[in-house]
Amino acid sequence: MTNGIDGVEDAPAHRRVSRSVRDLPAAERQRERLALRGPGGLSAAELIAVVWGTGGGGRTAVELAEQALTRHGGVAALGRAGVEELAAIPAVGPAKAGRLAAAFELGRRSLADWPVGRWTIRSPRDVAVRLLPEMGRLEREELRVLSLNAKNVVQRESSVYVGNVSTSLVRIGELFRDAVRLDASGIVLVHNHPSGDPTPSPEDLHLTAEAIAAGRLLDLDVLDHVVIGHDAWVSLRDRGVAFDRRMPSSPAA
């Protein structure tokens, strides 16, 4: 039987093997675009819509995602939101909130899970690019030490302190523990500011000075101290602090 317009025989729905994207139900359009374009061809709202699958509250999945992005001020801020915050967005609920939080966490872990032996630090930016997605959303201060060999290849990443990072609470000797065991050539200090502002505090500068002095006694170079905020970072080397061994500086954060 023809449709009377173009002379093409109508086929049962289960036999139709090709439809344009705009003919698809809203929930399927983003998956079709993902298959055609790849993830890089989709907007942030479309990617979130793929994770959610369906909309709610009279909105499509994309419209709901756009609402969530607007409410939180963009992808980075949305990624830092907890499950309860996401669930509080109208029409999102706990199931969609959980799926989105899991997707963001997988993305962060994929960035952080590089093999340590393949991570070479050529500038402070190399530190920030790798650690900011993870450390930029921590709710408490955390101090980490990167132990490097003579070629600036990271041998180990160690978390040495969680809490208020200051010289009054942090034992300076702990900063060098793993580096000494590994016979490392130098270390890089990294810690976050949960406030989101990476501007170094007087305590940060004091801790850095104490670490540099201790490193000279141990014949271990302190190469930099990188402070991470929510969406930005600061290298104390770039700020003019006199570290021991030269390391290329990076463009301003």
Buried (B, 14 or more C-beta within 10 A) or exposed (E): EEEEEEEEEEEEEEEEEEEEEEEBEBBEBBBBBBEEEEEEEBBBBBBBBBBBEEBBEEBBBBBBBBBBBEBBEEBBBBBBBEBEBBBBBEBBBEEBBEBBBEBBEEEBEEEEEEEEEEBEBEBBBBBBEBBBBBBBBBEEBBBBBBBBBEEBBBBBBBEBBEEEBBBEEBEEEEBBBBBBEBEBBBBBBBBBBBEBEBEBEEBBBEBBBBBBEBBEEBEBBBBBBBBBBBBBBBBBBBEEBEBBBEBEEBEEB
